[in-house]
Amino acid sequence: MMTSEQIQQLRRDEAMMMAEWSASSVQLCCFNADGIVDYERWMALPDGKHIVVLLKETNALSGSLVEFLSHGGSKTYYRTWNNVARWANMILNGTYWKFVPKSSLDDMVRNIAVANLKKCPGGAIASSKAVRQAARQDADRLKRQIQLYEPDIILTGGPAAGGWCRTFCTMRYLRMTPSGSSPMDRQRYGIIRAIQSVRKKKRSL
């Protein structure tokens, strides 16, 4: 568990990084800051439970992704975030949610840090080319951001985030299975096996 001094330093370091990143952005007015959603929750997490979720980009969001998540998201944000909550809950509590109530979703996302490969918003369907270009251009900053959080597990959404991890990141990661890609029982056991595998590999490093 982190001390209050450590969490305050982390908060300052993250704020400085986001300010520098935003200042260098071509689309300054559209920059989506991201990172730790709730510092109090992050500080209280036990060892082995710090999760970074690595995604592609926001869907036409204006402003901070952290602010968006910490204030209940939107009426439709469950389309992406309910699966994040399902995986996070399995890691943190060892229980599988077949269905994710809105109140549980809102609460669970406060336990994570989130980083997008592309810090400027996109649309409902991400442009793979634009995401890859941003991820390559900002590779050093992205590595610094993830290293800042010292995560125990990185969850990636989609092949772009997983591919970036394979190329630029030495930390272990898990690619989240889309919520509709398999029957619930099979997905549940898939999540359990994936989490057990990454923890076993982490211990052997």
Phi, psi and omega in degrees: 000137184281151176276165179295327178294319179295319182289325177293321177294320177298318179299317179294316181297319180293316180299319179295318179297315180295323179295316179295318180296315180297319181296332182267357183287140177295322180255072186305318185288346184250010185294130178256097175296145177219185180139214181289128184283319183218110184294325179296317177295315182301318180294326184276349181295139178287164177302141179087002186240012181274121187244129168252128177258119182254116183237185186272300184193169175274164178261090175059028180283139174254117178102204189279131174292325177299314178298320179301312183288322184286348179246027171091009176061225180222181180293337184245006186289347177299338184301326174261316196275344178293327178287324174300314180297322179299313179293317180297319180295321178296321179291316186281321189240350178074016179240148184255129177263114173293317177235144185246105177298151181303319181295323178289322176299310181302322182285317187293323183292348177284352182265000189241169163247144182233139178223130174262142177297323181245119187273358174256145186293154174240214180242197181296327176243119184289144172279112182301321181296314181294321179294315179298319180297314180295320181295321177290316182297321184256021186304315182295317179294319179297318177298317179297319181297312181294319179296329179301323184276344182048057185289154173272327179220135172253125174258128180247145178250108177088168185292332182296313180292319177296319178296322177297318179298317180298324186275318192246347189240133179269354181281154177288145180217161176236133174270122181291130175288130178304143188297333181260012188274347182202160175304153187302315182297319180293321178295320180302310181290331175295319178296315180302312182296320181296316180294317178299320181295314183291326177291322178296318179293322180298319180293332183276351182290000000 
